[in-house]
Structure formats: structure tokens, C-alpha cells
Amino acid sequence: MTVSIVIPVYKVEQYIERCIESVLNQSYRQLEVILVDDCSPDNSIVLAQKHIKNSPLSKGIVFRYEQHEHNRGLSAARNTGMDAATGDYIYFLDSDDEITSDCIETLVDASENGNVDVVCGALELCGSVEMFSVALSFYDALYKGGKKVLDAFVRDRIPIAAWNKLLRREVLLAQKVYFKEGLIYEDNLWTFELVHSVNSIKTITKKTYHYWIRPSSIMTSTHYIQKYGYMLMVFAEREEFLKSRNLYNPITRNYLVKNKAVWIQCRLCDKHIPYKERFKLAHSVLALDDSYKVLGYSFFYYFRWVLHQIKCYICH
């Protein structure tokens, strides 16, 4: 089986050679590597090409280069790579991260001879890890059938990130699981659409990805209001996706309600946002759909958070 590794490239000249080296060191050699230059203003793509050309490890690996005429963003670069790929599976790798030397081999072995639509590996956090506040859990499990895949997703058993997933190419193209261009938090929407489009997902606990946390990255950006505005777009796009494919079901409906409610509760407690903006964001979510259910869960989560704060105060 051939695996197409898609690497979007934009303003990563400090990290691109490290990323490329991790690909060159793969124990699995049936690789097609597609680098998509998203009109990067620095020497990222030049450094990548030079590193590949000068490395004896590049022998046997197919390297292809795609270039955008103007900067279109991460989602567009991934879509370009997906369309250019010819492998049995696609693997997305961010150009400021790296993968373990046995990453692709491990995921291919876990695919059960190509019979699993998606294989997700675990990750190791690197860099400014103190800035990353999300708790991560990984599981060894196989979910087969649409209902089991959805159930695993709503129980946070499937990672949200697009990277570090081995993805069957024919399924992505047949179901048109593309990234929404011009959107931050694009992985939230894309993975939501993915789990509604595949029949099997396998997760493993072995670490195959080194995720580097940088203070200047999108994930660590402090433009809170702008970032949350994009998340509102994700909520709306999810609803549109379900309507366009007539995919409403109790599992998904309940997930969307609780997801919005948790998001509202977190925003109301976010000290980085002015009070007026907090309620404005909450009102925008409630205006989308299922407002009474979302509001009810929001109050529940909020009071649970208050009780937790009181408990912490008493204990300390």
C-alpha cells in the first residue's frame, strides 16, 4: 500500500527541515510525499527541496510539489494535497511538527491490511507544553459501523486533529470530506464530517506524532474574540452539513446540544473576554438551534463549574 503524506508549507523555515527529516527516516518506504507551497514568503519550500535533494534517504520515496498562486490558508493547502494524492491512504503532517521513524509503518500495520478507513495514532507534546491546557487521552480500540463510530466520537475517543490519522483516500474523495477554506478550527468541522462519512476507525495508544507547541501558532494565539467568532462558524457549518445530507440522529443531535452548552459555559467563565462580549457570544450560539436545550445544559455545566470552584477553595 502506498501512503501519500501531505505537508502544507507556509512560513516554517525554522522547522521544515526537521519535519522533512522525520519523513525521510520512515521505516515504511512506500511513500508519496506532497509538499504544498501556500505562497510562503520565506525560504521554507527552498530549504525543504534542498534537504530532500541532498539526503540519500530520499531514494525510493516519490516527492511531488504543488504551489498556490496566492496564500489561501491551511485548509486549501490540505485540499490541494488531497486532490494531488494517488496513494491508498492519505496522512496529513503539519510542517512545524515531526513523526516518529515508525509512524507510517505502525499505522499501516494497524489498518488490518487496508480494511480500516481511519487509523489514529497517539501523540507526544513538545516545546511550550505549559501553554497546552487540554487533557489528552488515547485508546486501543476498533470502532466498526456508523453508530459505533459516532458513539466513540461523542465520548471523545477519537482525536479532533486532522494530522496523525491514516485516511483511506477513496473514502475521503467519495464522501467529499474536504476542509472548509478560510476557517480557523477547521479540524473541528472536518473531523465532525469525517466521522459521519466513514464506517470504521481504529485508535492506538502508541505515540507516532511529535506535536510542537509554539507561542506564535494559531492554537496559542491570544486573539480570543476573533478565534471564538470562527468557532461560531463551525457550529453553523455543522448544522448545514447535517441538513444537506439528512444525517440527523439522536447521537449527533445530543452531541451538538451538549457541545454548544459546554462552549457557552467556558466562554461565560473566560476572564480574557469582557463581560459584554461573553454574553454576545452566548447569544450567537443560542440563536443557531435547540436554544432551550442548549441553555438548560449551559446552566447545568455552569453551576457544576461553580460548585467545583467552591470545593477547590474549601480544600485549599
C-alpha positions as CSV (number, residue, x, y, z in Angstrom):
1,M,0.0,0.0,0.0
2,T,1.2,3.5,-0.8
3,V,0.7,6.3,1.7
4,S,0.5,9.9,0.5
5,I,1.9,12.3,3.1
6,V,0.5,15.8,2.6
7,I,2.6,18.6,4.1
8,P,1.3,22.2,3.8
9,V,4.2,24.7,3.8
10,Y,3.9,28.3,5.0
11,K,6.4,30.4,7.0
12,V,8.1,27.4,8.6
13,E,11.8,27.8,7.6
14,Q,12.9,27.2,11.2
15,Y,11.1,23.9,11.3
16,I,10.7,22.4,7.8
17,E,14.0,20.6,7.7
18,R,13.2,18.8,11.0
19,C,9.8,17.8,9.6
20,I,11.3,16.6,6.3
21,E,14.0,14.6,8.1
22,S,11.4,12.7,10.1
23,V,9.7,11.7,6.8
24,L,13.0,10.6,5.2
25,N,13.7,8.4,8.3
26,Q,10.5,6.4,7.9
27,S,10.9,2.6,8.1
28,Y,7.9,2.3,5.8
29,R,9.1,3.3,2.3
30,Q,6.1,3.1,0.0
31,L,5.6,6.8,0.3
32,E,4.4,9.6,-1.8
33,V,5.2,13.0,-0.2
34,I,3.3,16.0,-1.4
35,L,4.5,19.4,-0.3
36,V,2.1,22.2,-0.9
37,D,3.7,25.7,-1.0
38,D,0.9,28.0,0.1
39,C,2.7,31.0,-1.4
40,S,5.1,31.2,1.6
41,P,7.0,34.5,1.8
42,D,10.2,32.9,3.3
43,N,12.6,30.1,2.1
44,S,10.6,27.2,3.5
45,I,10.0,25.3,0.3
46,V,13.6,26.0,-0.9
47,L,15.0,24.6,2.3
48,A,12.7,21.6,2.0
49,Q,13.7,20.9,-1.6
50,K,17.4,21.3,-0.8
51,H,17.2,19.0,2.2
52,I,15.4,16.3,0.1
53,K,17.9,16.6,-2.8
54,N,21.0,16.3,-0.5
55,S,19.7,13.4,1.5
56,P,20.5,9.8,0.5
57,L,17.4,8.8,2.4
58,S,15.2,10.3,-0.3
59,K,15.9,7.4,-2.6
60,G,12.8,5.3,-3.2
61,I,10.4,8.0,-2.0
62,V,8.3,9.9,-4.5
63,F,8.3,13.7,-3.8
64,R,5.8,16.0,-5.5
65,Y,5.4,19.8,-5.2
66,E,2.2,21.8,-5.6
67,Q,2.1,25.6,-5.4
68,H,-0.7,28.1,-4.8
69,E,-0.7,31.3,-6.8
70,H,-1.6,33.2,-3.6
71,N,-1.9,32.4,0.1
72,R,-5.1,30.5,0.7
73,G,-4.6,29.0,4.1
74,L,-4.1,25.6,5.7
75,S,-7.4,24.2,4.7
76,A,-6.9,25.0,1.0
77,A,-3.3,23.5,1.1
78,R,-4.6,20.3,2.6
79,N,-7.3,20.1,-0.1
80,T,-4.8,20.7,-2.8
81,G,-2.7,17.9,-1.4
82,M,-5.7,15.5,-1.1
83,D,-6.6,16.1,-4.8
84,A,-3.0,15.5,-5.9
85,A,-2.5,12.3,-3.9
86,T,-2.5,8.9,-5.5
87,G,-1.8,6.7,-2.6
88,D,-4.2,4.2,-1.0
89,Y,-4.1,6.2,2.2
90,I,-3.5,9.9,3.0
91,Y,-1.7,11.2,6.0
92,F,-1.7,14.9,7.0
93,L,1.5,16.3,8.6
94,D,1.9,19.9,9.7
95,S,5.3,21.3,8.6
96,D,6.3,22.5,12.0
97,D,5.8,19.0,13.6
98,E,7.5,15.7,13.1
99,I,6.7,12.0,13.1
100,T,8.4,9.0,14.7
101,S,10.5,6.9,12.5
102,D,8.0,4.0,12.6
103,C,4.9,6.2,12.4
104,I,3.6,5.2,9.0
105,E,4.6,1.5,9.4
106,T,2.7,1.4,12.8
107,L,-0.4,2.9,11.3
108,V,-0.4,0.8,8.2
109,D,0.1,-2.4,10.4
110,A,-2.9,-1.3,12.4
111,S,-5.1,-0.8,9.3
112,E,-5.7,-4.6,9.1
113,N,-4.4,-4.9,5.5
114,G,-6.2,-1.8,4.4
115,N,-9.6,-2.8,5.8
116,V,-9.9,0.1,8.3
117,D,-11.0,3.5,6.9
118,V,-9.1,5.6,9.5
119,V,-6.3,4.8,11.9
120,C,-5.4,7.3,14.6
121,G,-2.1,7.3,16.5
122,A,-1.2,8.9,19.8
123,L,1.0,12.0,20.2
124,E,3.7,13.5,22.3
125,L,3.7,17.2,23.2
126,C,6.9,19.1,22.6
127,G,8.0,22.7,23.1
128,S,6.0,25.1,25.2
129,V,3.8,22.3,26.7
130,E,2.9,24.5,29.7
131,M,0.7,26.5,27.3
132,F,-1.4,23.5,26.4
133,S,-4.3,23.1,28.8
134,V,-6.3,20.3,27.1
135,A,-6.2,16.9,28.7
136,L,-5.4,14.2,26.1
137,S,-6.5,10.5,26.3
138,F,-5.8,7.7,23.8
139,Y,-7.3,4.3,23.5
140,D,-6.6,1.0,21.8
141,A,-9.9,0.3,20.1
142,L,-11.6,-0.5,16.8
143,Y,-15.0,1.0,16.1
144,K,-16.9,-0.6,13.2
145,G,-20.2,0.6,11.9
146,G,-21.6,4.2,11.7
147,K,-23.3,4.1,15.1
148,K,-20.2,2.8,16.9
149,V,-18.0,5.4,15.2
150,L,-20.4,8.2,16.2
151,D,-20.7,6.9,19.7
152,A,-16.9,6.8,20.1
153,F,-16.6,10.4,18.7
154,V,-19.2,11.9,21.2
155,R,-17.3,10.1,24.0
156,D,-14.1,11.9,23.0
157,R,-12.5,8.6,21.9
158,I,-11.4,10.0,18.5
159,P,-8.9,12.8,18.3
160,I,-10.1,16.0,16.6
161,A,-6.9,16.9,14.8
162,A,-6.6,16.1,11.1
163,W,-2.9,15.2,11.5
164,N,-1.7,11.8,12.7
165,K,-4.5,10.0,11.0
166,L,-4.1,7.4,8.3
167,L,-7.1,8.0,6.0
168,R,-8.4,5.9,3.2
169,R,-8.2,8.1,0.1
170,E,-11.1,6.6,-1.8
171,V,-13.5,7.2,1.1
172,L,-12.4,10.9,1.5
173,L,-12.9,11.6,-2.2
174,A,-16.2,9.6,-2.5
175,Q,-17.7,11.3,0.5
176,K,-16.1,14.7,-0.4
177,V,-14.6,15.1,3.1
178,Y,-12.7,18.4,2.3
179,F,-11.6,21.2,4.6
180,K,-13.6,24.4,4.7
181,E,-11.4,27.2,3.4
182,G,-10.9,30.4,5.3
183,L,-11.8,28.8,8.7
184,I,-9.8,28.6,11.9
185,Y,-10.6,25.5,13.9
186,E,-11.1,23.7,10.6
187,D,-10.3,20.4,12.2
188,N,-13.3,20.6,14.4
189,L,-15.6,20.8,11.4
190,W,-13.6,18.4,9.3
191,T,-13.5,15.6,11.9
192,F,-17.2,16.0,12.6
193,E,-17.9,15.4,8.9
194,L,-15.3,12.6,8.8
195,V,-17.0,10.5,11.5
196,H,-20.3,10.8,9.6
197,S,-18.7,9.6,6.4
198,V,-16.6,6.5,7.4
199,N,-17.5,3.0,8.5
200,S,-14.5,2.1,10.7
201,I,-12.0,4.0,12.8
202,K,-9.2,2.4,14.8
203,T,-7.3,4.2,17.6
204,I,-4.0,3.1,19.1
205,T,-2.0,4.3,22.2
206,K,1.4,4.1,20.6
207,K,2.9,7.6,20.1
208,T,3.6,8.3,16.4
209,Y,3.5,12.1,16.2
210,H,5.5,14.9,17.9
211,Y,3.3,17.9,18.2
212,W,5.3,21.1,18.7
213,I,3.6,23.9,20.6
214,R,4.8,27.3,19.6
215,P,3.8,30.7,21.3
216,S,3.1,32.1,17.8
217,S,0.9,29.3,16.5
218,I,-2.8,29.5,15.8
219,M,-3.6,27.3,18.7
220,T,-1.8,29.5,21.2
221,S,-3.0,32.9,19.7
222,T,-4.5,35.3,22.2
223,H,-6.9,36.9,19.8
224,Y,-9.8,35.4,21.8
225,I,-12.8,37.2,20.3
226,Q,-11.7,36.6,16.7
227,K,-11.0,32.9,17.4
228,Y,-14.4,32.4,19.0
229,G,-16.1,34.0,16.1
230,Y,-14.6,31.2,13.9
231,M,-16.0,28.6,16.3
232,L,-19.4,30.1,15.8
233,M,-18.9,29.5,12.1
234,V,-18.0,25.8,12.9
235,F,-21.3,25.4,14.8
236,A,-23.3,26.8,11.8
237,E,-21.4,24.7,9.3
238,R,-22.0,21.5,11.2
239,E,-25.8,22.2,11.1
240,E,-25.6,22.9,7.4
241,F,-23.7,19.7,6.8
242,L,-26.2,17.5,8.6
243,K,-29.1,19.2,6.8
244,S,-27.5,18.8,3.4
245,R,-27.0,15.0,3.9
246,N,-30.1,14.4,6.0
247,L,-27.9,12.9,8.8
248,Y,-29.8,13.9,11.9
249,N,-29.9,11.2,14.6
250,P,-30.2,11.2,18.4
251,I,-26.5,10.6,19.0
252,T,-25.4,13.6,16.8
253,R,-28.3,15.8,18.0
254,N,-27.4,15.3,21.6
255,Y,-23.7,15.8,21.0
256,L,-24.3,19.2,19.2
257,V,-26.5,20.4,22.1
258,K,-24.0,19.5,24.8
259,N,-21.1,20.7,22.8
260,K,-22.6,24.2,22.4
261,A,-23.6,24.2,26.0
262,V,-20.1,23.4,27.2
263,W,-18.7,26.1,24.9
264,I,-21.1,28.7,26.3
265,Q,-20.2,27.8,29.8
266,C,-16.5,28.1,29.1
267,R,-16.9,31.5,27.4
268,L,-19.0,32.8,30.3
269,C,-16.2,31.9,32.7
270,D,-13.4,33.1,30.4
271,K,-11.7,36.0,32.2
272,H,-9.9,37.1,28.9
273,I,-13.2,38.3,27.4
274,P,-15.1,41.4,28.5
275,Y,-18.5,40.6,30.1
276,K,-20.4,42.2,27.3
277,E,-18.6,40.0,24.7
278,R,-19.2,36.9,26.7
279,F,-23.0,37.3,26.6
280,K,-22.8,38.3,23.0
281,L,-21.1,35.1,22.1
282,A,-23.5,33.0,24.1
283,H,-26.5,34.7,22.4
284,S,-25.0,34.0,19.0
285,V,-24.8,30.2,19.8
286,L,-28.3,30.1,21.3
287,A,-29.6,31.7,18.1
288,L,-28.5,28.8,16.0
289,D,-30.7,25.9,17.0
290,D,-32.1,24.0,20.1
291,S,-31.8,27.1,22.2
292,Y,-33.8,25.9,25.2
293,K,-31.9,22.6,25.4
294,V,-28.6,24.3,25.0
295,L,-29.4,27.0,27.6
296,G,-30.5,24.3,30.1
297,Y,-27.3,22.3,29.7
298,S,-25.3,25.6,29.9
299,F,-26.8,26.4,33.3
300,F,-26.1,22.8,34.5
301,Y,-22.5,23.0,33.4
302,Y,-22.1,26.5,34.8
303,F,-23.4,25.6,38.3
304,R,-21.3,22.4,38.2
305,W,-18.2,24.6,37.5
306,V,-19.2,27.0,40.4
307,L,-19.5,24.0,42.8
308,H,-16.1,22.8,41.6
309,Q,-14.6,26.2,42.3
310,I,-16.1,26.3,45.8
311,K,-14.8,22.8,46.5
312,C,-11.3,23.8,45.4
313,Y,-11.5,26.9,47.6
314,I,-12.5,25.0,50.7
315,C,-9.9,22.2,50.1
316,H,-7.1,24.8,49.8
